[in-house]
């Protein structure tokens, strides 16, 4: 099972997975375990997970804080991560790369 399959449906899209692997080398499973505590309600799951990862700035303690903030004050987390305004999809693209990037399957892999 790939990392992407492990967290399917949790907001850990392939581009968020890449960012977690970049910011937390060798600690993907630990970060994923902490992120699994997120209780995303009406907000876009990828937006919330990305906000946690971006606001953490590569610090595991930041992921824990971010999950707590997301569960209790999600709008504050979005502000901290720069994803609170209407341009948040563009900001995600700038931080994570386009969501339209071809998958491994489409590339023949």
Secondary structure, 3 states (H helix, E strand, C coil): CCHHHHCCCCCCCHHHHHHHHHHCCCCHHHHHHHHCCCCCCCCCHHHHHHHHHHHHCCCHHHHHHHHHHHHHCHHHHHHHHCCCCCCHHHHHHHHHCCCCCCCCCCCCC
